[in-house]
Amino acid sequence: MKCLVLFRLITFVLNAFILRFLSKEIVGIVNVRLTLLYSTTIFLAREAFRRACLTGGAQRDWSQTFNLLWLTVPLGVFWSLFLGWVWLQLLEVPDPSVVPHYGTGVVVFALSAVVELLGEPFWVLAQAHMFVKLKVIAESLSVILKSVLTALLVLWLPHWGLYIFSLAQLFYTTILVLCYVIYFTKLLGSPESPKQQTLPVSRMTDLLPNVVRNKAFVNWKEAKLTWSFFKQSFLKQILTEGERYVMTFLNVLNFGDQGIYDIVNNLGSLVARLIFQPIEESFYIFFAKVLERGKDATLQKQEDVAVAAVVLESLLKLALLAGLTITVFGFAYSQLALDIYGGAMLSSGSGPILLRSYCLYVLLLAINGVTECFTFAAMSKEEVDRYNFTMLGLSSSFLVLSYLLTRWCGSVGFILANCFNMAIRITQSLSFIHRYYQKSPHRPLAGLYLSPVLLGTFAVSGGITGVSEVFLCCDQGWPARLAHIAVGTFCLGATLGTVFLTETKLIHFLRTQLGVSRLADKMT
């Protein structure tokens, strides 16, 4: 785990270094246009195959499964050729004087997708046998080596343009596949290894396509399941990458604005991935164990219902306070953070207002994560299905709203559309929680109320740091910047002190959880 955090930190620093040598147009082409080509090719060629082949049990003919997985390669070749033609012939081509070698970039990114598909049988075999460490090491090593190569080429050969990122992308997928191939080569070459004895193959050639007389080339049940998964997940892919599809096919933003938006979006989502997502996943498991799914609160063990209510109230309070802190202080420190991370390219223009808007979105993300983790744990299967159907409709409307808002207010429109979508989801979850506890004496939604003193402290801190930004940030040198940081540190300390004095129930909850976590670490 510590190595994984270290890898992420090194990658983060390298990416910050690389940004200082790039134009925002190149960032937009690489991070949005070419990455979308790669991810779409990969998705269309393998996603359904992965899900179908991982669904089967241990008792199966693995040679047929491997044969089915190898079909992803010719399928990937087809999609890479077709989508490459679309990217070259139907979409807007960037000015060669601003973004050179675009055609080469399209070809190499499409090729890198095909290269990655060569490792699909190895990946599925590793996942089916729970080789989690292999996956983490392979992906982390590939990403960090890609970042190192990109940084070196940007430093030594900046005039190469898209050649740099094309070469780095191909290098990334090659290293990723080689990690799996080398691992299984060594594992299958050690017959005495306990892991080797659990595998359904004994040599590397067993993973290659194999035609056997009087036996079907593939398991037709898996093949039909693959088609079913493809139909189910196709819309999900469009919705997941919706913003990039809107940018790429509807030309709502120029390449420079696309690049700035993608960087800010990735920076803003770091908080959600590193802080809120682990909390959401952990407490979803807690609620699922404590509560009986689909059963009214009055018909369950009241002790369990009470515990769930206390935990939910504390989590809501924690999410609200964390989100408000990020929102209030993010408004005054977005420009400084972007300037430190990526220089003038990010801190000038639309970057600061995008990050400020994203800080508001983080507040909604924090609250939604908590409300949905309880909602999905307590809902019946039928209610979950209805909820997912509603979310599908909301996600579809999000694409339309994104297009309209970006036409009206530029790249901020994407974040505003996300805020609207998240607000609707929160409303749905809050409505369920209110109904769930309506007939009980517990009121966990009280966690969304803050004392007037604490709200006043947030307001004063926001005002002081806002004035500080006007006078001290960000073009008056480092002494002024450090003074601005000192003002923010003082205001943050005052805010946290007020939290300690006014939210004693939450502080007790956090201390209890920290004590339990330390005890669990000692026992393991």
N, C-alpha and C positions, 0 to 999 in steps of 0.2 A: 504493500500500500504506500509506504514511504517512497519507494522508487518511482511509483506511478505519479505521485505528487511532484517529485523532483523532475521527472520527464516533462510534465505539463508546465512547470515553472520555466524550465530551460526553453521549451518551445515558445512560450509566451514572450520571453525576453528576445529570442531570435526573431520572432515576427515583428516585434516593435523596432528592432534594428533594421530589418528589411524594408519596413514602410518608409523609412527616411530617405531611401534611394529610388523611390518609385513615384510615378505620376498617378493621380487618382483614376485616370482613364484606364491604365494598365490593370490597376487593382479591380476595377469594375469588370473588365473583360475576363480576367482570370477567375475572380471569386464568384462572379454571377454567371456570365455567358458560358465559359468553358467548363466550369464546375457543374453547371446544370446539364451540359451535354454528357459529361462523364456519369453523373448520378442517375440520369434518365436511362442511359444505355445499360448501366449495371442493374437498375431496378427492373426494367422490362425483360432482361435476360435471365435474372437469377432469383428475384425475391420469392416468386411463387414456388420455384423448385426447392428453395431452402425450407420454406414452411411445410411443404408436402413431405419432403424427405426426413424432416425432423419429427413429424407427427407419428410415423410408424414405430412400432415396438421393437424390442430386441430380436424377436423371432421373425426374421425376414431374410430374403435372398439379397445380400448386400451387393452382389455383382450386378443385379438388375438396378439397384439404387444408384450405383456408380455409373452405369450406362445412361441412366436418366439424367444424372448431373452433368455428364460430359456433353449432353445436348445443349447446355448453356453456352458452350463455346461457339458453335455455328450460329446459334441464335444471336449471340453477342456480335458476331461478325455482321450479320444482317442488319441489326439495329444500329450498329456503329456506322455502316455505310449509308443507311437511309437517313439517320439523324445528322450525320456529317454533311450530306448533300443539302439538307434543310438549313443547317447552320451556315453553309457557304453560299447557297443560292437564293434562299427565301428571306433570310434575316438581314437586317442592316449590317453592312460591313464597316468596321471602324476605319478612320483615316490612316493610311499606312505611315504617314509622317509622324503621327501621334502614337499609334500602336502598331509597330512593324511586325511582320511575320504572322498575321492572324491565321492565314490558311494552314501554315505548319502547325500552329497551336491546335486547331480543330482536328487535324489528322492524328497528332500525337496523343491528345487527350482521349480520342475515340480508341486508338490503339491500346492505350493504358488500361481501358476498361476491359478489352479482350484479354490482355495479359492477366489481369486480376481474376478473370473467370477460369483460368487454367488451374487455379488453386482451390476451386469449389469443392471437389470431392474430398480433399484433405480437410477443409474447413468444416464440412458437415460431419465427417468422421470424428474430428476433435470435439465438436459441440455435442454430438450424440453420446460421447464417452466422458463428458464433463472435464475436458482439458482446459479449464478456465485460464490458468496461468499462462499457457501457450498463447492464447488469444490476446491477453493483455500485453505480454512481452512483444509479440510479433507486431501488433498495431502501434505500440509506443515506440519501439525501435524504428519502425518504418517512418513514422511521423517526424521523429527527432532527426533522423539522418536526412530526410527530405528538407527539413528546415535548415540544417547545417549546409547542405549542398546549395540551396537557394541563396543563403547568406553569402557564401564564398563567391558564387557566380555573379551576384549583384555587385559585390565589392570589386571583383577583378574585371568582369566583362559586362558592365552595365548597358553597353550598346546592343547587346544580344536581344533585348526586349523579351518577347514571348518565348524565344528559344530557351531561356533560363527556366521558366515555369513548366514548359513542355518537357524538358529533360528531367526536371525534378519530379514531375508527376509520374513519368515512366519509371524513374528510379524507385519511387515509393512503391508502386504496385509490384515491381520486380522483387524488391526486398521482402515485401509482404508474402509473396508466394514462396520465395526461397526459404523463409523461416519455417513454413509448414513442411515443405519438401525435405529440408535438412533434418528437421525434428523427427519425422516419420522414418526417414532413411536410417537414422541412428537407432531409433526405437525398434524397428523391425529387424535390425541387425544384431539385436541383443535378445536372444530367445529366453534368457533367464530372467528378464525384467518382468515384474508382476503386471505392469501396464500392458506389455506386449501380449501376455497370455489372455487378456480380456478382449483383445481386438478380434474382429471377424476376418482379418487378413493376416497373412504370414510373410508376405514379401511385397515389394513396391509394385510389381507388375499386376498384382491383384486389384490395384486401384485404377488400372487402365481399362478402356473399353474392351469388352469381352463378348464375343459371339459364340453361343453354345447351341449345338443342334438340338432340335426338339424342345427348345425352351424359348419363351418370348424374350426379346431383347430387353424390354423394360417391364416393370410391374405396372400393368394397366390400371390397377386401382390407384397407385401413386400418380400415374400420369393424369387420370381424370381429376384427382384431388388437386394437382398442380393447376389445371385449367380453372377449377373452382376458386382457388386462392387468387389466381391472376385477376379474375373478374371482381373479386371482393376488394383487392388491394389497389386496383388501378385508380379508383377515385381518391383513395387515401393518399396516393403519391401526388396527385394533382393538388390536393389540399395542403399536404405537408410542404411542398415546394411552391405553393401558390404565389407567393410574393415574387419569386424569381421568374415564374412563367409569365406573370403579368408584366414584369419589367422587360423580359426578353421579347415577348411576342406582341405586346401592345405599345411599346416605345413610350411609356409614360415618363421615363427618366432618361437623361443622357448617361453615357458610360461613366463619367466622373461622379455624378450623383449616386449612381448604382454602387460604385466602389465605396464611397463614404458611408452610405447606408449599411452596406454589408459589414463593414468594420465595426461601426457603432452597434449594430445588432448583435454581432458576436461578442463584443465587450460587455454589453448590457446583460446578455444571457448567461455570462459567467456566474453572476450572483445566483441566478436561479438554479444553475447546474450544480454549483459547489455547496450552496447553503440550503436552499428550499427543497430541492429534489430529494436529498437524503432524508430530510425530516418527513416529507410526504410519504416516502416509501416505507420508512420504519414504523410510522404511526398508522399507516394503512393496515399493516400486519397486526399491530396491537388492537385496533378496533375490530378487525375481522375475527380475532381470537376471543375478545371479550363479549361481543354482541352476536346474537343469532340473526343471521341474514333473513330479511323479509318478515320479521316478527315484530309486532307492536311493542313499544317500550314497556307498557303496563303488563305485558304477559311474560316478560323476561325477569331474571333474577335482579331484584332492585339494587343490590349491592354492585353488580356489574354495570347496570345502567348509570348509577351514581358516579362510579369511577370514570366511565366513558365521558360523562358530562363534565366532570372536573378537568379531565385531560383536554377535552375539546375546547373548553373555555380558556384554559391556559395557552393552548396552541394558537387560538384565534388572537389572543392578546399579544403573544409573541410575534406572530406574523404581522399584525397591525403596527406594532412598535418598530419592528425591523424595516418594514416597508415605508413607514412615515419617515424614519431616520434617513433612509436612502433617498427618498423623494425630497425632503427639506434640504439636506446638505448637498445632494446631487445637483440641485438647481444652481448653487453658487460655485460648485467645484467641477462642473462638467468641462468647461473650457480648459481649466488648468490640467485636469486629468488627461484630456485628449492631446494637449500640447506636450506633456511629458511623454506620453506613449508614442505618438506618431508625428510630432512636430507641427509646423504651420499647415501642412496639408489637411490635418484633421481639425485643428483648433480654429481655423478660419472657415468662413462660409457656413454651410448648413450643419456641420458637425456638432457644435455645442447645443443647438436647439433640438437636434435629434436625440442626443444623449439625455437632455433634460426631459424630453417627452418620454424617453424610455424609463427614466426613474419613476415616473408616474405609473407606467405599465408594470414595473417591478412590484409596486405596492399591490396592484390588482392580482399579479401572479402569486404573490405570497398568500393573500387571503384565499384565492381560488384553490391553491394547492391543499390547504388545510380543509376547507369545506368539502372539496371533492374526495379527499382521502376518507373522510367519514362517510360521505354519501354513498360511495361505491362499496364500502364495507358493510353498510347497514341495509342497502336496497335489496329487494328480491331480484332474481334473475330477470323476471318480466319487466320490473321497473328499470333495471339497467339497460335492457334492450330498448325500451321506449326512450330512455335518456340519451342513449347513443344515437338513436334515429333523429332526435331533436338536435343534437350536436352536429349531425351530418348536415341538416338543413341550415344551421347557423354558419357552419364552415363554408357552405356554398354561397350564402349571402355575403360572407366576409370577402370573397373574391370580387364580387360586384362592388361592394362598398370600398374596397381597396382601390379599385380602378377609378371610382368617382372621386374619392378624397385626394388621391394623388394628382388627378387632373386639376383639383381645386387648390391644394396647398402643398404640392410637391411631395418629397419623400417622407415628410412627417405624416402624410396621409396613411401610410402603411401602419405606423404605430398607433394612430388614432383608431384605425379600423380594428387593430388588435385589442385596444382598450375597450372598444364597444363590445366586441365579441366576448372578452373576458368578463365584462360587467354583466352581460346576459347570463353567462354560466354561473357566476357567483349568485345572482338572483335566484336561479333555479335551485342551487344547492341550499341556499339559506331558507328558501321556501320549504324544502324537504325537511331540513333540521327543525324548523319551527313546528311543522306538523308532527314530527317524530316525538318531540318532547312536550307537545301541547297539553297532554293529559297527565303529565308527571310534574312534580314540584321543581324539577331542575330547569334552569334557564342558561344553557351554555352560550347563547348568543350575547349574553352580557359581556363576553370577552371583547366585543367590538366597541364598547363604551370606554372612553378615557376621562380622567378627571379634568375639570376646567384648568387646574393649575398646570397639569402636564401639557394640555393643548396650548395654553398660553406660553409655556416654555418653548415649545416647537415653533410657535409663531414668532416669538422674539428672536430665537436663534436664526430662523429663516431670514428675518429682516436685517439682523446684524451682519450675517455672512453675505447677504445680497449687497449691502452697502460696501462691505469690505471688498467684494469682487469689483465693484465699479471703480474704486480708488486704488486698489493694489494689484489687480490682475488684468491682463497677463503680459503686457508689453513694457513693463517698467523694471525689468531685471529681476534677478533672483532674490535680492534682499526684500523687495516688495512681495514677491511670491511667498517667501518664507513667513513674512508677517501675516499674509492672508491665511496661510496654513495654521499659524499660531492662533489666529482669531477663531478659525473653525475648530481647532482642538479644544480651546476654552469653552466654546458654545456646546460642543459635543459632550464635554465633561459635565457641564451644567445640566444638560438634558438627561444624561445617564444617571446623574445624582438624583434628579427629580424622579426618575423612574424607580430608583431604589427606595425612595421615601414614600411614593404614592402607590406603587404596585407591589405591595408586600406579598400578596398571594402568589403572584407570578414568580417572584424571587424565590419563595419557598419551593415552588414546583421545580424551578431550574436547579436549585441546590439538591433536591431529592433525585432528580434525573441524573445529575452529574455524579452523585454518590453511587447510584445503581450502576452507572456506566463504568466507574472505576472498579467497583466490586467484580463486575463481569470480566473486566480485563485481567484482574488478578487471578480469577478462577480459571481463565483460559491460558 
